[in-house]
Amino acid sequence: MAIYHFSNQIISRKKQQNTIAAAAYRSGERLVDERTNESKFYKRQVEPITHILAPSHAPKWVYDRQQLWNEVEKVERQWNAQLAREMNVALPKELSHEEQEQLAIEFCNEVFVKDGMVADLAIHRDDEENPHF
């Protein structure tokens, strides 16, 4: 039986959060924060499936995760800036991995990309009983 969860939070400067660190953790990639010249990397047991989804009019550089989040960090300068929104959504474990991936992509396209936003999607399957994106 599927476990349902759906949570939403804002990644913000006010909470002293950093989008480069958040993206590195979720994607499992090593990313460099251009403001501090620090490398962010969080080793994951199971490599996440990742996609960057964007509207057709978005510039090509948004598909480069490191450049995308460094641009957000550059543009949002206020001490209380809201840098990103994070959603954590359970995937039905009864679906195949391919079906889970397709469901996550369709959700992000419908909820975010269709409204002109960029979605940095990471599917986590560290626990087969709790697949989520």
N, CA, C and O atoms as a GROMACS GRO file, in nm:
protein
  532
    1MET      N    1   0.084  -0.118   0.000
    1MET     CA    2   0.000   0.000   0.000
    1MET      C    3   0.089   0.125   0.000
    1MET      O    4   0.189   0.131   0.071
    2ALA      N    5   0.051   0.224  -0.080
    2ALA     CA    6   0.128   0.348  -0.093
    2ALA      C    7   0.122   0.430   0.036
    2ALA      O    8   0.020   0.435   0.105
    3ILE      N    9   0.233   0.494   0.066
    3ILE     CA   10   0.240   0.588   0.179
    3ILE      C   11   0.227   0.727   0.118
    3ILE      O   12   0.303   0.762   0.028
    4TYR      N   13   0.132   0.805   0.167
    4TYR     CA   14   0.110   0.938   0.113
    4TYR      C   15   0.180   1.042   0.199
    4TYR      O   16   0.164   1.045   0.321
    5HIS      N   17   0.257   1.126   0.134
    5HIS     CA   18   0.303   1.248   0.200
    5HIS      C   19   0.328   1.354   0.095
    5HIS      O   20   0.365   1.325  -0.019
    6PHE      N   21   0.307   1.476   0.135
    6PHE     CA   22   0.326   1.591   0.049
    6PHE      C   23   0.357   1.708   0.142
    6PHE      O   24   0.272   1.751   0.220
    7SER      N   25   0.477   1.758   0.132
    7SER     CA   26   0.514   1.873   0.215
    7SER      C   27   0.574   1.982   0.127
    7SER      O   28   0.624   1.956   0.018
    8ASN      N   29   0.568   2.101   0.178
    8ASN     CA   30   0.611   2.217   0.102
    8ASN      C   31   0.685   2.311   0.197
    8ASN      O   32   0.639   2.336   0.308
    9GLN      N   33   0.798   2.364   0.153
    9GLN     CA   34   0.868   2.463   0.234
    9GLN      C   35   0.940   2.561   0.144
    9GLN      O   36   0.964   2.534   0.026
   10ILE      N   37   0.975   2.675   0.200
   10ILE     CA   38   1.047   2.779   0.128
   10ILE      C   39   1.194   2.772   0.170
   10ILE      O   40   1.224   2.765   0.290
   11ILE      N   41   1.284   2.776   0.073
   11ILE     CA   42   1.427   2.786   0.100
   11ILE      C   43   1.458   2.936   0.097
   11ILE      O   44   1.438   3.002  -0.005
   12SER      N   45   1.505   2.990   0.210
   12SER     CA   46   1.521   3.135   0.219
   12SER      C   47   1.651   3.176   0.288
   12SER      O   48   1.709   3.101   0.366
   13ARG      N   49   1.693   3.298   0.255
   13ARG     CA   50   1.810   3.355   0.322
   13ARG      C   51   1.781   3.380   0.469
   13ARG      O   52   1.870   3.366   0.554
   14LYS      N   53   1.656   3.418   0.500
   14LYS     CA   54   1.619   3.448   0.638
   14LYS      C   55   1.651   3.329   0.729
   14LYS      O   56   1.689   3.347   0.845
   15LYS      N   57   1.635   3.206   0.677
   15LYS     CA   58   1.666   3.085   0.754
   15LYS      C   59   1.811   3.040   0.730
   15LYS      O   60   1.850   2.930   0.767
   16GLN      N   61   1.889   3.128   0.668
   16GLN     CA   62   2.031   3.104   0.637
   16GLN      C   63   2.050   2.977   0.552
   16GLN      O   64   2.141   2.898   0.575
   17GLN      N   65   1.961   2.960   0.455
   17GLN     CA   66   1.969   2.846   0.365
   17GLN      C   67   2.037   2.885   0.235
   17GLN      O   68   2.045   3.004   0.202
   18ASN      N   69   2.084   2.788   0.163
   18ASN     CA   70   2.161   2.809   0.042
   18ASN      C   71   2.109   2.714  -0.066
   18ASN      O   72   2.101   2.593  -0.043
   19THR      N   73   2.074   2.768  -0.181
   19THR     CA   74   2.019   2.684  -0.288
   19THR      C   75   2.122   2.589  -0.347
   19THR      O   76   2.087   2.481  -0.394
   20ILE      N   77   2.249   2.628  -0.346
   20ILE     CA   78   2.354   2.540  -0.400
   20ILE      C   79   2.363   2.414  -0.313
   20ILE      O   80   2.366   2.303  -0.366
   21ALA      N   81   2.367   2.431  -0.183
   21ALA     CA   82   2.373   2.316  -0.092
   21ALA      C   83   2.247   2.231  -0.105
   21ALA      O   84   2.255   2.108  -0.107
   22ALA      N   85   2.131   2.296  -0.114
   22ALA     CA   86   2.005   2.222  -0.127
   22ALA      C   87   2.002   2.141  -0.256
   22ALA      O   88   1.962   2.025  -0.256
   23ALA      N   89   2.044   2.202  -0.366
   23ALA     CA   90   2.044   2.133  -0.496
   23ALA      C   91   2.146   2.019  -0.497
   23ALA      O   92   2.120   1.913  -0.554
   24ALA      N   93   2.262   2.040  -0.435
   24ALA     CA   94   2.364   1.935  -0.428
   24ALA      C   95   2.312   1.815  -0.349
   24ALA      O   96   2.333   1.700  -0.388
   25TYR      N   97   2.247   1.842  -0.238
   25TYR     CA   98   2.191   1.734  -0.156
   25TYR      C   99   2.085   1.656  -0.231
   25TYR      O  100   2.087   1.533  -0.232
   26ARG      N  101   1.994   1.725  -0.295
   26ARG     CA  102   1.884   1.657  -0.363
   26ARG      C  103   1.928   1.584  -0.488
   26ARG      O  104   1.877   1.476  -0.518
   27SER      N  105   2.022   1.642  -0.563
   27SER     CA  106   2.065   1.582  -0.690
   27SER      C  107   2.176   1.480  -0.676
   27SER      O  108   2.196   1.396  -0.764
   28GLY      N  109   2.250   1.486  -0.565
   28GLY     CA  110   2.365   1.398  -0.549
   28GLY      C  111   2.485   1.442  -0.632
   28GLY      O  112   2.580   1.366  -0.649
   29GLU      N  113   2.481   1.564  -0.684
   29GLU     CA  114   2.591   1.618  -0.765
   29GLU      C  115   2.681   1.708  -0.681
   29GLU      O  116   2.638   1.764  -0.580
   30ARG      N  117   2.805   1.721  -0.724
   30ARG     CA  118   2.898   1.815  -0.663
   30ARG      C  119   2.877   1.950  -0.732
   30ARG      O  120   2.894   1.961  -0.854
   31LEU      N  121   2.840   2.052  -0.656
   31LEU     CA  122   2.816   2.185  -0.709
   31LEU      C  123   2.903   2.285  -0.637
   31LEU      O  124   2.928   2.272  -0.517
   32VAL      N  125   2.948   2.386  -0.709
   32VAL     CA  126   3.034   2.491  -0.651
   32VAL      C  127   2.952   2.618  -0.633
   32VAL      O  128   2.887   2.666  -0.725
   33ASP      N  129   2.957   2.670  -0.511
   33ASP     CA  130   2.891   2.797  -0.479
   33ASP      C  131   2.986   2.908  -0.520
   33ASP      O  132   3.092   2.924  -0.459
   34GLU      N  133   2.950   2.985  -0.621
   34GLU     CA  134   3.038   3.090  -0.674
   34GLU      C  135   3.057   3.206  -0.576
   34GLU      O  136   3.158   3.275  -0.584
   35ARG      N  137   2.964   3.227  -0.485
   35ARG     CA  138   2.978   3.337  -0.388
   35ARG      C  139   3.086   3.306  -0.286
   35ARG      O  140   3.163   3.394  -0.247
   36THR      N  141   3.093   3.180  -0.242
   36THR     CA  142   3.188   3.141  -0.136
   36THR      C  143   3.303   3.055  -0.189
   36THR      O  144   3.398   3.028  -0.117
   37ASN      N  145   3.292   3.012  -0.314
   37ASN     CA  146   3.389   2.922  -0.376
   37ASN      C  147   3.397   2.787  -0.303
   37ASN      O  148   3.498   2.717  -0.309
   38GLU      N  149   3.289   2.751  -0.234
   38GLU     CA  150   3.283   2.622  -0.164
   38GLU      C  151   3.219   2.517  -0.253
   38GLU      O  152   3.125   2.545  -0.328
   39SER      N  153   3.272   2.397  -0.244
   39SER     CA  154   3.214   2.284  -0.315
   39SER      C  155   3.115   2.215  -0.222
   39SER      O  156   3.146   2.184  -0.107
   40LYS      N  157   2.995   2.192  -0.273
   40LYS     CA  158   2.890   2.126  -0.195
   40LYS      C  159   2.866   1.987  -0.254
   40LYS      O  160   2.843   1.973  -0.374
   41PHE      N  161   2.871   1.885  -0.168
   41PHE     CA  162   2.849   1.748  -0.215
   41PHE      C  163   2.801   1.663  -0.099
   41PHE      O  164   2.856   1.669   0.011
   42TYR      N  165   2.700   1.584  -0.125
   42TYR     CA  166   2.644   1.494  -0.024
   42TYR      C  167   2.631   1.357  -0.088
   42TYR      O  168   2.548   1.336  -0.177
   43LYS      N  169   2.713   1.265  -0.044
   43LYS     CA  170   2.714   1.129  -0.100
   43LYS      C  171   2.583   1.059  -0.067
   43LYS      O  172   2.537   1.060   0.048
   44ARG      N  173   2.524   1.000  -0.169
   44ARG     CA  174   2.398   0.927  -0.151
   44ARG      C  175   2.422   0.780  -0.184
   44ARG      O  176   2.496   0.748  -0.276
   45GLN      N  177   2.358   0.692  -0.108
   45GLN     CA  178   2.371   0.548  -0.131
   45GLN      C  179   2.315   0.508  -0.267
   45GLN      O  180   2.374   0.428  -0.339
   46VAL      N  181   2.199   0.565  -0.301
   46VAL     CA  182   2.134   0.538  -0.429
   46VAL      C  183   2.129   0.669  -0.506
   46VAL      O  184   2.073   0.768  -0.459
   47GLU      N  185   2.188   0.668  -0.624
   47GLU     CA  186   2.193   0.791  -0.703
   47GLU      C  187   2.052   0.834  -0.746
   47GLU      O  188   1.978   0.754  -0.802
   48PRO      N  189   2.017   0.959  -0.719
   48PRO     CA  190   1.883   1.007  -0.758
   48PRO      C  191   1.869   1.016  -0.911
   48PRO      O  192   1.968   1.031  -0.983
   49ILE      N  193   1.746   1.006  -0.957
   49ILE     CA  194   1.713   1.033  -1.097
   49ILE      C  195   1.679   1.181  -1.102
   49ILE      O  196   1.591   1.226  -1.028
   50THR      N  197   1.747   1.258  -1.185
   50THR     CA  198   1.726   1.402  -1.186
   50THR      C  199   1.689   1.454  -1.324
   50THR      O  200   1.729   1.399  -1.427
   51HIS      N  201   1.612   1.561  -1.324
   51HIS     CA  202   1.572   1.632  -1.445
   51HIS      C  203   1.559   1.779  -1.410
   51HIS      O  204   1.518   1.814  -1.300
   52ILE      N  205   1.593   1.864  -1.506
   52ILE     CA  206   1.558   2.005  -1.494
   52ILE      C  207   1.456   2.030  -1.604
   52ILE      O  208   1.483   2.007  -1.722
   53LEU      N  209   1.339   2.076  -1.563
   53LEU     CA  210   1.229   2.101  -1.655
   53LEU      C  211   1.206   2.251  -1.662
   53LEU      O  212   1.204   2.319  -1.560
   54ALA      N  213   1.189   2.302  -1.782
   54ALA     CA  214   1.172   2.446  -1.799
   54ALA      C  215   1.079   2.475  -1.916
   54ALA      O  216   1.063   2.392  -2.006
   55PRO      N  217   1.016   2.593  -1.914
   55PRO     CA  218   0.932   2.632  -2.027
   55PRO      C  219   1.015   2.647  -2.154
   55PRO      O  220   1.136   2.667  -2.147
   56SER      N  221   0.951   2.639  -2.268
   56SER     CA  222   1.023   2.644  -2.396
   56SER      C  223   1.097   2.776  -2.416
   56SER      O  224   1.197   2.780  -2.488
   57HIS      N  225   1.051   2.885  -2.354
   57HIS     CA  226   1.116   3.015  -2.373
   57HIS      C  227   1.235   3.038  -2.278
   57HIS      O  228   1.301   3.141  -2.286
   58ALA      N  229   1.262   2.943  -2.190
   58ALA     CA  230   1.372   2.960  -2.094
   58ALA      C  231   1.507   2.953  -2.165
   58ALA      O  232   1.522   2.879  -2.263
   59PRO      N  233   1.605   3.029  -2.117
   59PRO     CA  234   1.739   3.021  -2.177
   59PRO      C  235   1.802   2.884  -2.152
   59PRO      O  236   1.767   2.815  -2.056
   60LYS      N  237   1.892   2.845  -2.237
   60LYS     CA  238   1.955   2.712  -2.230
   60LYS      C  239   2.033   2.690  -2.100
   60LYS      O  240   2.044   2.577  -2.054
   61TRP      N  241   2.087   2.797  -2.040
   61TRP     CA  242   2.170   2.780  -1.920
   61TRP      C  243   2.091   2.728  -1.801
   61TRP      O  244   2.151   2.680  -1.705
   62VAL      N  245   1.958   2.737  -1.802
   62VAL     CA  246   1.882   2.686  -1.687
   62VAL      C  247   1.894   2.535  -1.673
   62VAL      O  248   1.866   2.480  -1.566
   63TYR      N  249   1.936   2.467  -1.779
   63TYR     CA  250   1.952   2.321  -1.773
   63TYR      C  251   2.084   2.278  -1.709
   63TYR      O  252   2.109   2.159  -1.691
   64ASP      N  253   2.167   2.375  -1.674
   64ASP     CA  254   2.292   2.348  -1.600
   64ASP      C  255   2.263   2.379  -1.453
   64ASP      O  256   2.252   2.496  -1.415
   65ARG      N  257   2.251   2.275  -1.372
   65ARG     CA  258   2.209   2.289  -1.231
   65ARG      C  259   2.297   2.389  -1.156
   65ARG      O  260   2.245   2.474  -1.083
   66GLN      N  261   2.428   2.380  -1.172
   66GLN     CA  262   2.518   2.470  -1.099
   66GLN      C  263   2.496   2.614  -1.141
   66GLN      O  264   2.489   2.703  -1.055
   67GLN      N  265   2.483   2.640  -1.270
   67GLN     CA  266   2.461   2.776  -1.316
   67GLN      C  267   2.322   2.826  -1.274
   67GLN      O  268   2.308   2.941  -1.234
   68LEU      N  269   2.222   2.741  -1.285
   68LEU     CA  270   2.086   2.780  -1.245
   68LEU      C  271   2.083   2.832  -1.102
   68LEU      O  272   2.033   2.942  -1.077
   69TRP      N  273   2.135   2.754  -1.008
   69TRP     CA  274   2.124   2.793  -0.867
   69TRP      C  275   2.221   2.904  -0.830
   69TRP      O  276   2.192   2.980  -0.738
   70ASN      N  277   2.335   2.915  -0.898
   70ASN     CA  278   2.424   3.029  -0.874
   70ASN      C  279   2.360   3.158  -0.923
   70ASN      O  280   2.378   3.264  -0.862
   71GLU      N  281   2.285   3.151  -1.032
   71GLU     CA  282   2.214   3.270  -1.081
   71GLU      C  283   2.107   3.313  -0.981
   71GLU      O  284   2.090   3.432  -0.956
   72VAL      N  285   2.036   3.217  -0.924
   72VAL     CA  286   1.936   3.250  -0.821
   72VAL      C  287   2.004   3.318  -0.704
   72VAL      O  288   1.955   3.419  -0.653
   73GLU      N  289   2.117   3.263  -0.660
   73GLU     CA  290   2.190   3.322  -0.546
   73GLU      C  291   2.237   3.464  -0.578
   73GLU      O  292   2.238   3.549  -0.489
   74LYS      N  293   2.276   3.491  -0.703
   74LYS     CA  294   2.322   3.624  -0.742
   74LYS      C  295   2.209   3.725  -0.746
   74LYS      O  296   2.223   3.838  -0.699
   75VAL      N  297   2.097   3.685  -0.802
   75VAL     CA  298   1.985   3.776  -0.825
   75VAL      C  299   1.912   3.811  -0.696
   75VAL      O  300   1.875   3.927  -0.676
   76GLU      N  301   1.892   3.714  -0.611
   76GLU     CA  302   1.817   3.737  -0.487
   76GLU      C  303   1.914   3.784  -0.378
   76GLU      O  304   1.983   3.701  -0.318
   77ARG      N  305   1.920   3.914  -0.352
   77ARG     CA  306   2.021   3.970  -0.264
   77ARG      C  307   1.971   4.007  -0.125
   77ARG      O  308   2.052   4.024  -0.034
   78GLN      N  309   1.842   4.021  -0.108
   78GLN     CA  310   1.791   4.066   0.021
   78GLN      C  311   1.815   3.964   0.130
   78GLN      O  312   1.821   3.844   0.104
   79TRP      N  313   1.828   4.011   0.253
   79TRP     CA  314   1.855   3.923   0.367
   79TRP      C  315   1.742   3.823   0.391
   79TRP      O  316   1.763   3.717   0.450
   80ASN      N  317   1.620   3.858   0.344
   80ASN     CA  318   1.505   3.770   0.366
   80ASN      C  319   1.448   3.713   0.235
   80ASN      O  320   1.331   3.676   0.228
   81ALA      N  321   1.532   3.705   0.132
   81ALA     CA  322   1.488   3.658   0.001
   81ALA      C  323   1.437   3.514   0.007
   81ALA      O  324   1.493   3.429   0.077
   82GLN      N  325   1.330   3.490  -0.068
   82GLN     CA  326   1.279   3.354  -0.085
   82GLN      C  327   1.343   3.300  -0.213
   82GLN      O  328   1.310   3.343  -0.324
   83LEU      N  329   1.436   3.206  -0.197
   83LEU     CA  330   1.519   3.159  -0.307
   83LEU      C  331   1.454   3.049  -0.391
   83LEU      O  332   1.472   3.044  -0.512
   84ALA      N  333   1.380   2.962  -0.327
   84ALA     CA  334   1.318   2.849  -0.396
   84ALA      C  335   1.208   2.791  -0.310
   84ALA      O  336   1.198   2.819  -0.191
   85ARG      N  337   1.127   2.710  -0.372
   85ARG     CA  338   1.025   2.634  -0.299
   85ARG      C  339   1.059   2.486  -0.316
   85ARG      O  340   1.090   2.440  -0.426
   86GLU      N  341   1.051   2.415  -0.206
   86GLU     CA  342   1.078   2.272  -0.210
   86GLU      C  343   0.949   2.197  -0.181
   86GLU      O  344   0.878   2.228  -0.085
   87MET      N  345   0.920   2.100  -0.264
   87MET     CA  346   0.807   2.012  -0.239
   87MET      C  347   0.862   1.871  -0.228
   87MET      O  348   0.950   1.831  -0.305
   88ASN      N  349   0.810   1.797  -0.133
   88ASN     CA  350   0.848   1.658  -0.113
   88ASN      C  351   0.720   1.577  -0.131
   88ASN      O  352   0.626   1.589  -0.053
   89VAL      N  353   0.717   1.493  -0.236
   89VAL     CA  354   0.596   1.422  -0.273
   89VAL      C  355   0.624   1.273  -0.282
   89VAL      O  356   0.719   1.231  -0.348
   90ALA      N  357   0.542   1.194  -0.215
   90ALA     CA  358   0.555   1.048  -0.220
   90ALA      C  359   0.515   0.998  -0.358
   90ALA      O  360   0.426   1.053  -0.423
   91LEU      N  361   0.582   0.892  -0.401
   91LEU     CA  362   0.546   0.822  -0.524
   91LEU      C  363   0.488   0.686  -0.486
   91LEU      O  364   0.536   0.622  -0.393
   92PRO      N  365   0.385   0.641  -0.556
   92PRO     CA  366   0.328   0.509  -0.525
   92PRO      C  367   0.432   0.399  -0.552
   92PRO      O  368   0.481   0.386  -0.664
   93LYS      N  369   0.464   0.321  -0.451
   93LYS     CA  370   0.564   0.215  -0.466
   93LYS      C  371   0.513   0.102  -0.554
   93LYS      O  372   0.590   0.019  -0.601
   94GLU      N  373   0.382   0.100  -0.576
   94GLU     CA  374   0.323  -0.004  -0.661
   94GLU      C  375   0.354   0.019  -0.809
   94GLU      O  376   0.344  -0.073  -0.890
   95LEU      N  377   0.392   0.140  -0.844
   95LEU     CA  378   0.428   0.171  -0.983
   95LEU      C  379   0.571   0.127  -1.011
   95LEU      O  380   0.653   0.119  -0.920
   96SER      N  381   0.601   0.099  -1.137
   96SER     CA  382   0.739   0.068  -1.176
   96SER      C  383   0.822   0.195  -1.166
   96SER      O  384   0.767   0.304  -1.155
   97HIS      N  385   0.954   0.181  -1.168
   97HIS     CA  386   1.041   0.299  -1.163
   97HIS      C  387   1.012   0.394  -1.279
   97HIS      O  388   1.012   0.516  -1.262
   98GLU      N  389   0.988   0.338  -1.397
   98GLU     CA  390   0.959   0.420  -1.515
   98GLU      C  391   0.827   0.495  -1.496
   98GLU      O  392   0.817   0.613  -1.531
   99GLU      N  393   0.727   0.429  -1.442
   99GLU     CA  394   0.598   0.493  -1.419
   99GLU      C  395   0.609   0.602  -1.312
   99GLU      O  396   0.547   0.707  -1.323
  100GLN      N  397   0.688   0.576  -1.208
  100GLN     CA  398   0.711   0.677  -1.105
  100GLN      C  399   0.777   0.801  -1.165
  100GLN      O  400   0.736   0.914  -1.138
  101GLU      N  401   0.878   0.778  -1.248
  101GLU     CA  402   0.950   0.889  -1.310
  101GLU      C  403   0.857   0.970  -1.400
  101GLU      O  404   0.858   1.094  -1.396
  102GLN      N  405   0.777   0.902  -1.479
  102GLN     CA  406   0.683   0.970  -1.568
  102GLN      C  407   0.580   1.051  -1.488
  102GLN      O  408   0.546   1.163  -1.526
  103LEU      N  409   0.531   0.993  -1.380
  103LEU     CA  410   0.435   1.063  -1.294
  103LEU      C  411   0.496   1.190  -1.236
  103LEU      O  412   0.430   1.295  -1.235
  104ALA      N  413   0.619   1.183  -1.187
  104ALA     CA  414   0.687   1.299  -1.130
  104ALA      C  415   0.708   1.408  -1.235
  104ALA      O  416   0.687   1.526  -1.208
  105ILE      N  417   0.751   1.368  -1.354
  105ILE     CA  418   0.772   1.465  -1.462
  105ILE      C  419   0.641   1.531  -1.502
  105ILE      O  420   0.636   1.653  -1.519
  106GLU      N  421   0.536   1.452  -1.516
  106GLU     CA  422   0.405   1.508  -1.553
  106GLU      C  423   0.354   1.605  -1.447
  106GLU      O  424   0.301   1.711  -1.480
  107PHE      N  425   0.371   1.570  -1.320
  107PHE     CA  426   0.329   1.658  -1.211
  107PHE      C  427   0.403   1.792  -1.219
  107PHE      O  428   0.340   1.898  -1.214
  108CYS      N  429   0.535   1.787  -1.231
  108CYS     CA  430   0.615   1.911  -1.235
  108CYS      C  431   0.582   1.995  -1.358
  108CYS      O  432   0.575   2.118  -1.349
  109ASN      N  433   0.563   1.930  -1.471
  109ASN     CA  434   0.526   2.005  -1.591
  109ASN      C  435   0.391   2.074  -1.574
  109ASN      O  436   0.374   2.190  -1.612
  110GLU      N  437   0.296   2.003  -1.517
  110GLU     CA  438   0.161   2.057  -1.499
  110GLU      C  439   0.156   2.168  -1.394
  110GLU      O  440   0.090   2.270  -1.415
  111VAL      N  441   0.223   2.149  -1.284
  111VAL     CA  442   0.213   2.243  -1.171
  111VAL      C  443   0.310   2.361  -1.183
  111VAL      O  444   0.276   2.472  -1.142
  112PHE      N  445   0.428   2.340  -1.238
  112PHE     CA  446   0.529   2.445  -1.239
  112PHE      C  447   0.562   2.496  -1.379
  112PHE      O  448   0.545   2.615  -1.407
  113VAL      N  449   0.606   2.409  -1.466
  113VAL     CA  450   0.655   2.451  -1.598
  113VAL      C  451   0.545   2.519  -1.679
  113VAL      O  452   0.570   2.619  -1.746
  114LYS      N  453   0.425   2.466  -1.673
  114LYS     CA  454   0.311   2.525  -1.745
  114LYS      C  455   0.287   2.670  -1.703
  114LYS      O  456   0.237   2.749  -1.782
  115ASP      N  457   0.323   2.704  -1.578
  115ASP     CA  458   0.307   2.841  -1.528
  115ASP      C  459   0.435   2.924  -1.540
  115ASP      O  460   0.446   3.030  -1.478
  116GLY      N  461   0.531   2.876  -1.621
  116GLY     CA  462   0.651   2.955  -1.649
  116GLY      C  463   0.767   2.936  -1.553
  116GLY      O  464   0.863   3.013  -1.557
  117MET      N  465   0.760   2.836  -1.467
  117MET     CA  466   0.866   2.814  -1.369
  117MET      C  467   0.961   2.703  -1.414
  117MET      O  468   0.927   2.620  -1.498
  118VAL      N  469   1.080   2.704  -1.355
  118VAL     CA  470   1.178   2.598  -1.376
  118VAL      C  471   1.165   2.502  -1.258
  118VAL      O  472   1.152   2.544  -1.143
  119ALA      N  473   1.167   2.372  -1.287
  119ALA     CA  474   1.159   2.270  -1.182
  119ALA      C  475   1.286   2.186  -1.185
  119ALA      O  476   1.322   2.129  -1.289
  120ASP      N  477   1.352   2.178  -1.072
  120ASP     CA  478   1.471   2.093  -1.055
  120ASP      C  479   1.422   1.968  -0.981
  120ASP      O  480   1.400   1.972  -0.860
  121LEU      N  481   1.405   1.860  -1.053
  121LEU     CA  482   1.341   1.739  -1.003
  121LEU      C  483   1.445   1.634  -0.966
  121LEU      O  484   1.537   1.608  -1.043
  122ALA      N  485   1.430   1.575  -0.849
  122ALA     CA  486   1.517   1.465  -0.805
  122ALA      C  487   1.428   1.356  -0.744
  122ALA      O  488   1.353   1.381  -0.650
  123ILE      N  489   1.438   1.237  -0.799
  123ILE     CA  490   1.362   1.123  -0.748
  123ILE      C  491   1.455   1.043  -0.659
  123ILE      O  492   1.562   1.001  -0.702
  124HIS      N  493   1.412   1.022  -0.535
  124HIS     CA  494   1.493   0.947  -0.437
  124HIS      C  495   1.430   0.812  -0.410
  124HIS      O  496   1.310   0.800  -0.384
  125ARG      N  497   1.515   0.710  -0.417
  125ARG     CA  498   1.471   0.573  -0.388
  125ARG      C  499   1.567   0.507  -0.290
  125ARG      O  500   1.592   0.387  -0.299
  126ASP      N  501   1.620   0.584  -0.195
  126ASP     CA  502   1.711   0.529  -0.094
  126ASP      C  503   1.642   0.417  -0.017
  126ASP      O  504   1.705   0.319   0.024
  127ASP      N  505   1.512   0.432   0.003
  127ASP     CA  506   1.431   0.333   0.072
  127ASP      C  507   1.322   0.291  -0.026
  127ASP      O  508   1.235   0.372  -0.060
  128GLU      N  509   1.325   0.167  -0.072
  128GLU     CA  510   1.227   0.119  -0.170
  128GLU      C  511   1.083   0.132  -0.119
  128GLU      O  512   0.989   0.136  -0.198
  129GLU      N  513   1.066   0.138   0.013
  129GLU     CA  514   0.934   0.152   0.071
  129GLU      C  515   0.887   0.299   0.072
  129GLU      O  516   0.771   0.328   0.104
  130ASN      N  517   0.977   0.391   0.036
  130ASN     CA  518   0.945   0.533   0.043
  130ASN      C  519   1.002   0.610  -0.075
  130ASN      O  520   1.083   0.701  -0.055
  131PRO      N  521   0.963   0.575  -0.198
  131PRO     CA  522   1.012   0.654  -0.312
  131PRO      C  523   0.943   0.789  -0.311
  131PRO      O  524   0.824   0.799  -0.284
  132HIS      N  525   1.019   0.894  -0.341
  132HIS     CA  526   0.962   1.028  -0.341
  132HIS      C  527   1.043   1.120  -0.431
  132HIS      O  528   1.155   1.088  -0.470
  133PHE      N  529   0.984   1.235  -0.462
  133PHE     CA  530   1.056   1.337  -0.540
  133PHE      C  531   1.035   1.472  -0.477
  133PHE      O  532   1.087   1.572  -0.526
   0.00000   0.00000   0.00000
